[in-house]
């Protein structure tokens, strides 16, 4: 589950609420310390696809400050290259 424009590294955690009211919380920030993004993305995608009929909802918490910081730095870099004399 690599978002089109959103790497897994910006996810803090994902909570999957099952129809039997059991909540599975996957701490992605913790997992990123020992696994790479593609491994985590494949696991999440596989888990959601295999248990689709059992899932009531999926909640994702994003690391907004890190995302904002990266977007601002990349925007500044692009602007500097664009208007470079």
HTML snippet that shows the backbone in 3Dmol.js (N, CA, C, O; Angstrom):
<script src="https://3Dmol.org/build/3Dmol-min.js"></script>
<div id="view" style="width:600px;height:400px;position:relative"></div>
<script>
const pdb = `
ATOM      1  N   UNK A   1       0.845  -1.172   0.000  1.00  0.00           N
ATOM      2  CA  UNK A   1       0.000   0.000   0.000  1.00  0.00           C
ATOM      3  C   UNK A   1       0.889   1.234   0.000  1.00  0.00           C
ATOM      4  O   UNK A   1       1.014   1.922   1.013  1.00  0.00           O
ATOM      5  N   UNK A   2       1.489   1.500  -1.110  1.00  0.00           N
ATOM      6  CA  UNK A   2       2.260   2.726  -1.266  1.00  0.00           C
ATOM      7  C   UNK A   2       1.330   3.705  -1.967  1.00  0.00           C
ATOM      8  O   UNK A   2       0.943   3.489  -3.115  1.00  0.00           O
ATOM      9  N   UNK A   3       0.981   4.755  -1.292  1.00  0.00           N
ATOM     10  CA  UNK A   3       0.054   5.727  -1.858  1.00  0.00           C
ATOM     11  C   UNK A   3       0.681   6.347  -3.097  1.00  0.00           C
ATOM     12  O   UNK A   3       1.905   6.411  -3.210  1.00  0.00           O
ATOM     13  N   UNK A   4      -0.130   6.792  -4.005  1.00  0.00           N
ATOM     14  CA  UNK A   4       0.389   7.372  -5.236  1.00  0.00           C
ATOM     15  C   UNK A   4       1.401   8.472  -4.939  1.00  0.00           C
ATOM     16  O   UNK A   4       2.474   8.503  -5.540  1.00  0.00           O
ATOM     17  N   UNK A   5       1.078   9.352  -4.040  1.00  0.00           N
ATOM     18  CA  UNK A   5       1.959  10.472  -3.729  1.00  0.00           C
ATOM     19  C   UNK A   5       2.271  10.561  -2.239  1.00  0.00           C
ATOM     20  O   UNK A   5       2.661  11.621  -1.751  1.00  0.00           O
ATOM     21  N   UNK A   6       2.104   9.461  -1.516  1.00  0.00           N
ATOM     22  CA  UNK A   6       2.281   9.484  -0.069  1.00  0.00           C
ATOM     23  C   UNK A   6       3.003   8.220   0.396  1.00  0.00           C
ATOM     24  O   UNK A   6       2.375   7.172   0.540  1.00  0.00           O
ATOM     25  N   UNK A   7       4.313   8.304   0.632  1.00  0.00           N
ATOM     26  CA  UNK A   7       5.046   7.123   1.126  1.00  0.00           C
ATOM     27  C   UNK A   7       4.551   6.669   2.494  1.00  0.00           C
ATOM     28  O   UNK A   7       4.008   7.460   3.265  1.00  0.00           O
ATOM     29  N   UNK A   8       4.744   5.398   2.779  1.00  0.00           N
ATOM     30  CA  UNK A   8       4.328   4.804   4.051  1.00  0.00           C
ATOM     31  C   UNK A   8       5.020   5.489   5.236  1.00  0.00           C
ATOM     32  O   UNK A   8       4.481   5.497   6.342  1.00  0.00           O
ATOM     33  N   UNK A   9       6.195   6.057   5.015  1.00  0.00           N
ATOM     34  CA  UNK A   9       6.941   6.674   6.117  1.00  0.00           C
ATOM     35  C   UNK A   9       6.176   7.818   6.787  1.00  0.00           C
ATOM     36  O   UNK A   9       6.512   8.203   7.907  1.00  0.00           O
ATOM     37  N   UNK A  10       5.174   8.356   6.137  1.00  0.00           N
ATOM     38  CA  UNK A  10       4.373   9.433   6.739  1.00  0.00           C
ATOM     39  C   UNK A  10       3.223   8.914   7.600  1.00  0.00           C
ATOM     40  O   UNK A  10       2.534   9.706   8.243  1.00  0.00           O
ATOM     41  N   UNK A  11       3.005   7.606   7.624  1.00  0.00           N
ATOM     42  CA  UNK A  11       1.977   7.022   8.479  1.00  0.00           C
ATOM     43  C   UNK A  11       2.562   6.754   9.861  1.00  0.00           C
ATOM     44  O   UNK A  11       3.639   6.168   9.974  1.00  0.00           O
ATOM     45  N   UNK A  12       1.872   7.173  10.901  1.00  0.00           N
ATOM     46  CA  UNK A  12       2.294   6.865  12.268  1.00  0.00           C
ATOM     47  C   UNK A  12       1.753   5.507  12.676  1.00  0.00           C
ATOM     48  O   UNK A  12       2.478   4.669  13.212  1.00  0.00           O
ATOM     49  N   UNK A  13       0.468   5.300  12.415  1.00  0.00           N
ATOM     50  CA  UNK A  13      -0.150   4.012  12.712  1.00  0.00           C
ATOM     51  C   UNK A  13      -1.390   3.834  11.843  1.00  0.00           C
ATOM     52  O   UNK A  13      -1.898   4.774  11.232  1.00  0.00           O
ATOM     53  N   UNK A  14      -1.849   2.599  11.815  1.00  0.00           N
ATOM     54  CA  UNK A  14      -3.096   2.276  11.134  1.00  0.00           C
ATOM     55  C   UNK A  14      -3.919   1.408  12.081  1.00  0.00           C
ATOM     56  O   UNK A  14      -3.400   0.464  12.676  1.00  0.00           O
ATOM     57  N   UNK A  15      -5.188   1.727  12.216  1.00  0.00           N
ATOM     58  CA  UNK A  15      -6.096   0.927  13.046  1.00  0.00           C
ATOM     59  C   UNK A  15      -7.165   0.318  12.146  1.00  0.00           C
ATOM     60  O   UNK A  15      -7.845   1.011  11.390  1.00  0.00           O
ATOM     61  N   UNK A  16      -7.288  -0.985  12.253  1.00  0.00           N
ATOM     62  CA  UNK A  16      -8.291  -1.708  11.477  1.00  0.00           C
ATOM     63  C   UNK A  16      -9.359  -2.202  12.450  1.00  0.00           C
ATOM     64  O   UNK A  16      -9.086  -3.020  13.327  1.00  0.00           O
ATOM     65  N   UNK A  17     -10.568  -1.696  12.281  1.00  0.00           N
ATOM     66  CA  UNK A  17     -11.692  -2.109  13.115  1.00  0.00           C
ATOM     67  C   UNK A  17     -12.454  -3.190  12.368  1.00  0.00           C
ATOM     68  O   UNK A  17     -12.958  -2.972  11.266  1.00  0.00           O
ATOM     69  N   UNK A  18     -12.527  -4.359  12.992  1.00  0.00           N
ATOM     70  CA  UNK A  18     -13.222  -5.488  12.379  1.00  0.00           C
ATOM     71  C   UNK A  18     -14.713  -5.440  12.722  1.00  0.00           C
ATOM     72  O   UNK A  18     -15.121  -4.745  13.652  1.00  0.00           O
ATOM     73  N   UNK A  19     -15.503  -6.166  11.979  1.00  0.00           N
ATOM     74  CA  UNK A  19     -16.955  -6.180  12.195  1.00  0.00           C
ATOM     75  C   UNK A  19     -17.342  -6.771  13.544  1.00  0.00           C
ATOM     76  O   UNK A  19     -18.438  -6.507  14.040  1.00  0.00           O
ATOM     77  N   UNK A  20     -16.455  -7.571  14.149  1.00  0.00           N
ATOM     78  CA  UNK A  20     -16.737  -8.118  15.481  1.00  0.00           C
ATOM     79  C   UNK A  20     -16.218  -7.193  16.594  1.00  0.00           C
ATOM     80  O   UNK A  20     -16.066  -7.611  17.742  1.00  0.00           O
ATOM     81  N   UNK A  21     -15.950  -5.936  16.234  1.00  0.00           N
ATOM     82  CA  UNK A  21     -15.511  -4.866  17.138  1.00  0.00           C
ATOM     83  C   UNK A  21     -14.131  -5.083  17.749  1.00  0.00           C
ATOM     84  O   UNK A  21     -13.833  -4.519  18.802  1.00  0.00           O
ATOM     85  N   UNK A  22     -13.296  -5.878  17.122  1.00  0.00           N
ATOM     86  CA  UNK A  22     -11.901  -6.018  17.522  1.00  0.00           C
ATOM     87  C   UNK A  22     -11.096  -5.015  16.706  1.00  0.00           C
ATOM     88  O   UNK A  22     -11.265  -4.913  15.491  1.00  0.00           O
ATOM     89  N   UNK A  23     -10.213  -4.271  17.386  1.00  0.00           N
ATOM     90  CA  UNK A  23      -9.374  -3.286  16.720  1.00  0.00           C
ATOM     91  C   UNK A  23      -7.941  -3.788  16.677  1.00  0.00           C
ATOM     92  O   UNK A  23      -7.373  -4.185  17.694  1.00  0.00           O
ATOM     93  N   UNK A  24      -7.369  -3.765  15.486  1.00  0.00           N
ATOM     94  CA  UNK A  24      -5.973  -4.138  15.298  1.00  0.00           C
ATOM     95  C   UNK A  24      -5.206  -2.849  15.017  1.00  0.00           C
ATOM     96  O   UNK A  24      -5.499  -2.140  14.054  1.00  0.00           O
ATOM     97  N   UNK A  25      -4.229  -2.556  15.860  1.00  0.00           N
ATOM     98  CA  UNK A  25      -3.427  -1.341  15.687  1.00  0.00           C
ATOM     99  C   UNK A  25      -2.028  -1.751  15.247  1.00  0.00           C
ATOM    100  O   UNK A  25      -1.360  -2.536  15.920  1.00  0.00           O
ATOM    101  N   UNK A  26      -1.598  -1.222  14.127  1.00  0.00           N
ATOM    102  CA  UNK A  26      -0.274  -1.513  13.586  1.00  0.00           C
ATOM    103  C   UNK A  26       0.549  -0.235  13.667  1.00  0.00           C
ATOM    104  O   UNK A  26       0.284   0.733  12.955  1.00  0.00           O
ATOM    105  N   UNK A  27       1.555  -0.243  14.546  1.00  0.00           N
ATOM    106  CA  UNK A  27       2.398   0.928  14.792  1.00  0.00           C
ATOM    107  C   UNK A  27       3.484   1.021  13.723  1.00  0.00           C
ATOM    108  O   UNK A  27       4.536   0.392  13.839  1.00  0.00           O
ATOM    109  N   UNK A  28       3.225   1.794  12.704  1.00  0.00           N
ATOM    110  CA  UNK A  28       4.131   1.873  11.561  1.00  0.00           C
ATOM    111  C   UNK A  28       5.411   2.618  11.917  1.00  0.00           C
ATOM    112  O   UNK A  28       6.487   2.242  11.453  1.00  0.00           O
ATOM    113  N   UNK A  29       5.317   3.658  12.725  1.00  0.00           N
ATOM    114  CA  UNK A  29       6.521   4.402  13.133  1.00  0.00           C
ATOM    115  C   UNK A  29       7.525   3.470  13.811  1.00  0.00           C
ATOM    116  O   UNK A  29       8.730   3.577  13.583  1.00  0.00           O
ATOM    117  N   UNK A  30       7.032   2.570  14.633  1.00  0.00           N
ATOM    118  CA  UNK A  30       7.896   1.604  15.316  1.00  0.00           C
ATOM    119  C   UNK A  30       8.462   0.578  14.335  1.00  0.00           C
ATOM    120  O   UNK A  30       9.643   0.236  14.396  1.00  0.00           O
ATOM    121  N   UNK A  31       7.615   0.095  13.436  1.00  0.00           N
ATOM    122  CA  UNK A  31       8.029  -0.915  12.466  1.00  0.00           C
ATOM    123  C   UNK A  31       9.067  -0.389  11.475  1.00  0.00           C
ATOM    124  O   UNK A  31       9.909  -1.147  10.995  1.00  0.00           O
ATOM    125  N   UNK A  32       9.005   0.919  11.168  1.00  0.00           N
ATOM    126  CA  UNK A  32       9.964   1.502  10.230  1.00  0.00           C
ATOM    127  C   UNK A  32      11.403   1.446  10.746  1.00  0.00           C
ATOM    128  O   UNK A  32      12.350   1.572   9.970  1.00  0.00           O
ATOM    129  N   UNK A  33      11.559   1.257  12.048  1.00  0.00           N
ATOM    130  CA  UNK A  33      12.898   1.160  12.627  1.00  0.00           C
ATOM    131  C   UNK A  33      13.562  -0.170  12.290  1.00  0.00           C
ATOM    132  O   UNK A  33      14.789  -0.270  12.287  1.00  0.00           O
ATOM    133  N   UNK A  34      12.752  -1.196  12.004  1.00  0.00           N
ATOM    134  CA  UNK A  34      13.310  -2.527  11.727  1.00  0.00           C
ATOM    135  C   UNK A  34      12.946  -3.071  10.342  1.00  0.00           C
ATOM    136  O   UNK A  34      13.543  -4.050   9.894  1.00  0.00           O
ATOM    137  N   UNK A  35      11.979  -2.456   9.660  1.00  0.00           N
ATOM    138  CA  UNK A  35      11.557  -2.921   8.335  1.00  0.00           C
ATOM    139  C   UNK A  35      11.564  -1.759   7.357  1.00  0.00           C
ATOM    140  O   UNK A  35      11.460  -0.600   7.758  1.00  0.00           O
ATOM    141  N   UNK A  36      11.686  -2.073   6.072  1.00  0.00           N
ATOM    142  CA  UNK A  36      11.646  -0.995   5.084  1.00  0.00           C
ATOM    143  C   UNK A  36      10.202  -0.709   4.659  1.00  0.00           C
ATOM    144  O   UNK A  36       9.290  -1.483   4.947  1.00  0.00           O
ATOM    145  N   UNK A  37      10.021   0.408   3.977  1.00  0.00           N
ATOM    146  CA  UNK A  37       8.681   0.860   3.601  1.00  0.00           C
ATOM    147  C   UNK A  37       7.947  -0.132   2.708  1.00  0.00           C
ATOM    148  O   UNK A  37       6.750  -0.358   2.882  1.00  0.00           O
ATOM    149  N   UNK A  38       8.657  -0.723   1.758  1.00  0.00           N
ATOM    150  CA  UNK A  38       7.974  -1.626   0.833  1.00  0.00           C
ATOM    151  C   UNK A  38       7.477  -2.888   1.539  1.00  0.00           C
ATOM    152  O   UNK A  38       6.418  -3.410   1.191  1.00  0.00           O
ATOM    153  N   UNK A  39       8.226  -3.382   2.524  1.00  0.00           N
ATOM    154  CA  UNK A  39       7.793  -4.555   3.292  1.00  0.00           C
ATOM    155  C   UNK A  39       6.518  -4.243   4.064  1.00  0.00           C
ATOM    156  O   UNK A  39       5.583  -5.044   4.084  1.00  0.00           O
ATOM    157  N   UNK A  40       6.484  -3.082   4.697  1.00  0.00           N
ATOM    158  CA  UNK A  40       5.308  -2.659   5.462  1.00  0.00           C
ATOM    159  C   UNK A  40       4.113  -2.463   4.527  1.00  0.00           C
ATOM    160  O   UNK A  40       3.001  -2.895   4.833  1.00  0.00           O
ATOM    161  N   UNK A  41       4.349  -1.815   3.394  1.00  0.00           N
ATOM    162  CA  UNK A  41       3.265  -1.566   2.433  1.00  0.00           C
ATOM    163  C   UNK A  41       2.678  -2.876   1.918  1.00  0.00           C
ATOM    164  O   UNK A  41       1.459  -3.009   1.815  1.00  0.00           O
ATOM    165  N   UNK A  42       3.534  -3.845   1.593  1.00  0.00           N
ATOM    166  CA  UNK A  42       3.061  -5.141   1.111  1.00  0.00           C
ATOM    167  C   UNK A  42       2.242  -5.858   2.182  1.00  0.00           C
ATOM    168  O   UNK A  42       1.201  -6.446   1.887  1.00  0.00           O
ATOM    169  N   UNK A  43       2.723  -5.805   3.434  1.00  0.00           N
ATOM    170  CA  UNK A  43       2.001  -6.447   4.539  1.00  0.00           C
ATOM    171  C   UNK A  43       0.619  -5.821   4.723  1.00  0.00           C
ATOM    172  O   UNK A  43      -0.374  -6.537   4.849  1.00  0.00           O
ATOM    173  N   UNK A  44       0.551  -4.501   4.737  1.00  0.00           N
ATOM    174  CA  UNK A  44      -0.732  -3.811   4.921  1.00  0.00           C
ATOM    175  C   UNK A  44      -1.695  -4.120   3.780  1.00  0.00           C
ATOM    176  O   UNK A  44      -2.870  -4.407   4.008  1.00  0.00           O
ATOM    177  N   UNK A  45      -1.194  -4.061   2.572  1.00  0.00           N
ATOM    178  CA  UNK A  45      -2.040  -4.343   1.405  1.00  0.00           C
ATOM    179  C   UNK A  45      -2.571  -5.772   1.457  1.00  0.00           C
ATOM    180  O   UNK A  45      -3.758  -6.007   1.231  1.00  0.00           O
ATOM    181  N   UNK A  46      -1.704  -6.708   1.749  1.00  0.00           N
ATOM    182  CA  UNK A  46      -2.092  -8.119   1.825  1.00  0.00           C
ATOM    183  C   UNK A  46      -3.117  -8.347   2.942  1.00  0.00           C
ATOM    184  O   UNK A  46      -4.108  -9.053   2.751  1.00  0.00           O
ATOM    185  N   UNK A  47      -2.870  -7.748   4.101  1.00  0.00           N
ATOM    186  CA  UNK A  47      -3.773  -7.903   5.242  1.00  0.00           C
ATOM    187  C   UNK A  47      -5.160  -7.353   4.933  1.00  0.00           C
ATOM    188  O   UNK A  47      -6.167  -7.996   5.231  1.00  0.00           O
ATOM    189  N   UNK A  48      -5.213  -6.174   4.340  1.00  0.00           N
ATOM    190  CA  UNK A  48      -6.504  -5.557   4.015  1.00  0.00           C
ATOM    191  C   UNK A  48      -7.231  -6.351   2.928  1.00  0.00           C
ATOM    192  O   UNK A  48      -8.441  -6.561   3.016  1.00  0.00           O
ATOM    193  N   UNK A  49      -6.501  -6.788   1.913  1.00  0.00           N
ATOM    194  CA  UNK A  49      -7.137  -7.557   0.839  1.00  0.00           C
ATOM    195  C   UNK A  49      -7.661  -8.911   1.330  1.00  0.00           C
ATOM    196  O   UNK A  49      -8.748  -9.334   0.937  1.00  0.00           O
ATOM    197  N   UNK A  50      -6.893  -9.588   2.186  1.00  0.00           N
ATOM    198  CA  UNK A  50      -7.306 -10.906   2.669  1.00  0.00           C
ATOM    199  C   UNK A  50      -8.474 -10.835   3.650  1.00  0.00           C
ATOM    200  O   UNK A  50      -9.260 -11.778   3.748  1.00  0.00           O
ATOM    201  N   UNK A  51      -8.588  -9.739   4.366  1.00  0.00           N
ATOM    202  CA  UNK A  51      -9.616  -9.619   5.398  1.00  0.00           C
ATOM    203  C   UNK A  51     -10.673  -8.584   5.057  1.00  0.00           C
ATOM    204  O   UNK A  51     -11.372  -8.097   5.945  1.00  0.00           O
ATOM    205  N   UNK A  52     -10.799  -8.242   3.785  1.00  0.00           N
ATOM    206  CA  UNK A  52     -11.703  -7.193   3.351  1.00  0.00           C
ATOM    207  C   UNK A  52     -13.121  -7.365   3.873  1.00  0.00           C
ATOM    208  O   UNK A  52     -13.725  -6.396   4.334  1.00  0.00           O
ATOM    209  N   UNK A  53     -13.661  -8.561   3.811  1.00  0.00           N
ATOM    210  CA  UNK A  53     -15.051  -8.786   4.229  1.00  0.00           C
ATOM    211  C   UNK A  53     -15.230  -8.684   5.739  1.00  0.00           C
ATOM    212  O   UNK A  53     -16.350  -8.483   6.209  1.00  0.00           O
ATOM    213  N   UNK A  54     -14.155  -8.819   6.505  1.00  0.00           N
ATOM    214  CA  UNK A  54     -14.223  -8.754   7.966  1.00  0.00           C
ATOM    215  C   UNK A  54     -14.018  -7.335   8.498  1.00  0.00           C
ATOM    216  O   UNK A  54     -14.269  -7.074   9.675  1.00  0.00           O
ATOM    217  N   UNK A  55     -13.562  -6.415   7.639  1.00  0.00           N
ATOM    218  CA  UNK A  55     -13.185  -5.070   8.072  1.00  0.00           C
ATOM    219  C   UNK A  55     -14.389  -4.133   8.061  1.00  0.00           C
ATOM    220  O   UNK A  55     -15.127  -4.049   7.080  1.00  0.00           O
ATOM    221  N   UNK A  56     -14.562  -3.440   9.166  1.00  0.00           N
ATOM    222  CA  UNK A  56     -15.625  -2.440   9.291  1.00  0.00           C
ATOM    223  C   UNK A  56     -15.098  -1.069   8.875  1.00  0.00           C
ATOM    224  O   UNK A  56     -15.768  -0.344   8.141  1.00  0.00           O
ATOM    225  N   UNK A  57     -13.885  -0.707   9.346  1.00  0.00           N
ATOM    226  CA  UNK A  57     -13.280   0.571   8.974  1.00  0.00           C
ATOM    227  C   UNK A  57     -11.764   0.524   9.152  1.00  0.00           C
ATOM    228  O   UNK A  57     -11.231  -0.328   9.863  1.00  0.00           O
ATOM    229  N   UNK A  58     -11.089   1.456   8.494  1.00  0.00           N
ATOM    230  CA  UNK A  58      -9.640   1.589   8.592  1.00  0.00           C
ATOM    231  C   UNK A  58      -9.343   3.047   8.904  1.00  0.00           C
ATOM    232  O   UNK A  58      -9.811   3.949   8.209  1.00  0.00           O
ATOM    233  N   UNK A  59      -8.564   3.270   9.952  1.00  0.00           N
ATOM    234  CA  UNK A  59      -8.192   4.621  10.367  1.00  0.00           C
ATOM    235  C   UNK A  59      -6.681   4.756  10.255  1.00  0.00           C
ATOM    236  O   UNK A  59      -5.934   3.921  10.764  1.00  0.00           O
ATOM    237  N   UNK A  60      -6.237   5.820   9.581  1.00  0.00           N
ATOM    238  CA  UNK A  60      -4.804   6.053   9.422  1.00  0.00           C
ATOM    239  C   UNK A  60      -4.436   7.388  10.043  1.00  0.00           C
ATOM    240  O   UNK A  60      -5.109   8.395   9.823  1.00  0.00           O
ATOM    241  N   UNK A  61      -3.370   7.386  10.816  1.00  0.00           N
ATOM    242  CA  UNK A  61      -2.872   8.614  11.440  1.00  0.00           C
ATOM    243  C   UNK A  61      -1.575   8.995  10.748  1.00  0.00           C
ATOM    244  O   UNK A  61      -0.615   8.224  10.746  1.00  0.00           O
ATOM    245  N   UNK A  62      -1.548  10.186  10.161  1.00  0.00           N
ATOM    246  CA  UNK A  62      -0.381  10.649   9.425  1.00  0.00           C
ATOM    247  C   UNK A  62       0.487  11.573  10.276  1.00  0.00           C
ATOM    248  O   UNK A  62      -0.005  12.265  11.167  1.00  0.00           O
ATOM    249  N   UNK A  63       1.781  11.570   9.983  1.00  0.00           N
ATOM    250  CA  UNK A  63       2.736  12.463  10.632  1.00  0.00           C
ATOM    251  C   UNK A  63       2.732  13.778   9.838  1.00  0.00           C
ATOM    252  O   UNK A  63       3.587  14.006   8.982  1.00  0.00           O
ATOM    253  N   UNK A  64       1.763  14.621  10.141  1.00  0.00           N
ATOM    254  CA  UNK A  64       1.557  15.861   9.391  1.00  0.00           C
ATOM    255  C   UNK A  64       2.764  16.807   9.481  1.00  0.00           C
ATOM    256  O   UNK A  64       3.156  17.368   8.458  1.00  0.00           O
ATOM    257  N   UNK A  65       3.379  17.010  10.681  1.00  0.00           N
ATOM    258  CA  UNK A  65       4.548  17.898  10.729  1.00  0.00           C
ATOM    259  C   UNK A  65       5.691  17.447   9.819  1.00  0.00           C
ATOM    260  O   UNK A  65       6.315  18.281   9.163  1.00  0.00           O
ATOM    261  N   UNK A  66       5.973  16.149   9.767  1.00  0.00           N
ATOM    262  CA  UNK A  66       7.043  15.644   8.895  1.00  0.00           C
ATOM    263  C   UNK A  66       6.665  15.824   7.426  1.00  0.00           C
ATOM    264  O   UNK A  66       7.504  16.203   6.609  1.00  0.00           O
ATOM    265  N   UNK A  67       5.422  15.558   7.096  1.00  0.00           N
ATOM    266  CA  UNK A  67       4.940  15.721   5.733  1.00  0.00           C
ATOM    267  C   UNK A  67       5.031  17.186   5.301  1.00  0.00           C
ATOM    268  O   UNK A  67       5.490  17.491   4.201  1.00  0.00           O
ATOM    269  N   UNK A  68       4.592  18.076   6.170  1.00  0.00           N
ATOM    270  CA  UNK A  68       4.629  19.510   5.874  1.00  0.00           C
ATOM    271  C   UNK A  68       6.064  19.990   5.684  1.00  0.00           C
ATOM    272  O   UNK A  68       6.358  20.756   4.767  1.00  0.00           O
ATOM    273  N   UNK A  69       6.951  19.530   6.562  1.00  0.00           N
ATOM    274  CA  UNK A  69       8.365  19.926   6.483  1.00  0.00           C
ATOM    275  C   UNK A  69       8.984  19.477   5.165  1.00  0.00           C
ATOM    276  O   UNK A  69       9.665  20.256   4.498  1.00  0.00           O
ATOM    277  N   UNK A  70       8.747  18.217   4.787  1.00  0.00           N
ATOM    278  CA  UNK A  70       9.292  17.696   3.538  1.00  0.00           C
ATOM    279  C   UNK A  70       8.715  18.421   2.326  1.00  0.00           C
ATOM    280  O   UNK A  70       9.436  18.716   1.373  1.00  0.00           O
ATOM    281  N   UNK A  71       7.419  18.707   2.364  1.00  0.00           N
ATOM    282  CA  UNK A  71       6.792  19.417   1.244  1.00  0.00           C
ATOM    283  C   UNK A  71       7.361  20.817   1.100  1.00  0.00           C
ATOM    284  O   UNK A  71       7.622  21.275  -0.013  1.00  0.00           O
ATOM    285  N   UNK A  72       7.554  21.501   2.229  1.00  0.00           N
ATOM    286  CA  UNK A  72       8.106  22.855   2.181  1.00  0.00           C
ATOM    287  C   UNK A  72       9.536  22.851   1.668  1.00  0.00           C
ATOM    288  O   UNK A  72       9.906  23.709   0.866  1.00  0.00           O
ATOM    289  N   UNK A  73      10.342  21.906   2.113  1.00  0.00           N
ATOM    290  CA  UNK A  73      11.734  21.866   1.663  1.00  0.00           C
ATOM    291  C   UNK A  73      11.821  21.513   0.176  1.00  0.00           C
ATOM    292  O   UNK A  73      12.653  22.071  -0.539  1.00  0.00           O
ATOM    293  N   UNK A  74      10.976  20.595  -0.296  1.00  0.00           N
ATOM    294  CA  UNK A  74      10.983  20.236  -1.713  1.00  0.00           C
ATOM    295  C   UNK A  74      10.463  21.383  -2.570  1.00  0.00           C
ATOM    296  O   UNK A  74      10.962  21.608  -3.672  1.00  0.00           O
ATOM    297  N   UNK A  75       9.466  22.108  -2.072  1.00  0.00           N
ATOM    298  CA  UNK A  75       8.942  23.258  -2.800  1.00  0.00           C
ATOM    299  C   UNK A  75      10.013  24.334  -2.912  1.00  0.00           C
ATOM    300  O   UNK A  75      10.183  24.932  -3.974  1.00  0.00           O
ATOM    301  N   UNK A  76      10.727  24.581  -1.837  1.00  0.00           N
ATOM    302  CA  UNK A  76      11.794  25.580  -1.856  1.00  0.00           C
ATOM    303  C   UNK A  76      12.884  25.198  -2.843  1.00  0.00           C
ATOM    304  O   UNK A  76      13.405  26.050  -3.562  1.00  0.00           O
ATOM    305  N   UNK A  77      13.227  23.925  -2.877  1.00  0.00           N
ATOM    306  CA  UNK A  77      14.255  23.431  -3.794  1.00  0.00           C
ATOM    307  C   UNK A  77      13.816  23.605  -5.249  1.00  0.00           C
ATOM    308  O   UNK A  77      14.602  24.040  -6.091  1.00  0.00           O
ATOM    309  N   UNK A  78      12.571  23.269  -5.535  1.00  0.00           N
ATOM    310  CA  UNK A  78      12.035  23.407  -6.900  1.00  0.00           C
ATOM    311  C   UNK A  78      11.996  24.879  -7.304  1.00  0.00           C
ATOM    312  O   UNK A  78      12.367  25.229  -8.425  1.00  0.00           O
ATOM    313  N   UNK A  79      11.550  25.733  -6.397  1.00  0.00           N
ATOM    314  CA  UNK A  79      11.477  27.165  -6.688  1.00  0.00           C
ATOM    315  C   UNK A  79      12.870  27.736  -6.932  1.00  0.00           C
ATOM    316  O   UNK A  79      13.062  28.559  -7.826  1.00  0.00           O
ATOM    317  N   UNK A  80      13.833  27.298  -6.138  1.00  0.00           N
ATOM    318  CA  UNK A  80      15.199  27.791  -6.308  1.00  0.00           C
ATOM    319  C   UNK A  80      15.766  27.381  -7.662  1.00  0.00           C
ATOM    320  O   UNK A  80      16.457  28.169  -8.308  1.00  0.00           O
ATOM    321  N   UNK A  81      15.481  26.160  -8.095  1.00  0.00           N
ATOM    322  CA  UNK A  81      15.949  25.706  -9.411  1.00  0.00           C
ATOM    323  C   UNK A  81      15.225  26.426 -10.538  1.00  0.00           C
ATOM    324  O   UNK A  81      15.825  26.741 -11.566  1.00  0.00           O
ATOM    325  N   UNK A  82      13.952  26.683 -10.350  1.00  0.00           N
ATOM    326  CA  UNK A  82      13.140  27.314 -11.390  1.00  0.00           C
ATOM    327  C   UNK A  82      13.579  28.747 -11.648  1.00  0.00           C
ATOM    328  O   UNK A  82      13.692  29.170 -12.799  1.00  0.00           O
ATOM    329  N   UNK A  83      13.825  29.494 -10.578  1.00  0.00           N
ATOM    330  CA  UNK A  83      14.136  30.910 -10.716  1.00  0.00           C
ATOM    331  C   UNK A  83      15.630  31.217 -10.586  1.00  0.00           C
ATOM    332  O   UNK A  83      16.015  32.356 -10.320  1.00  0.00           O
ATOM    333  N   UNK A  84      16.455  30.208 -10.773  1.00  0.00           N
ATOM    334  CA  UNK A  84      17.909  30.368 -10.697  1.00  0.00           C
ATOM    335  C   UNK A  84      18.396  31.139 -11.912  1.00  0.00           C
ATOM    336  O   UNK A  84      17.993  30.866 -13.043  1.00  0.00           O
ATOM    337  N   UNK A  85      19.265  32.102 -11.660  1.00  0.00           N
ATOM    338  CA  UNK A  85      19.784  32.913 -12.781  1.00  0.00           C
ATOM    339  C   UNK A  85      21.138  32.448 -13.190  1.00  0.00           C
ATOM    340  O   UNK A  85      21.731  33.007 -14.113  1.00  0.00           O
TER     341      UNK A  85
END
`;
const viewer = $3Dmol.createViewer("view");
viewer.addModel(pdb, "pdb");
viewer.setStyle({}, {cartoon: {color: "spectrum"}});
viewer.zoomTo();
viewer.render();
</script>
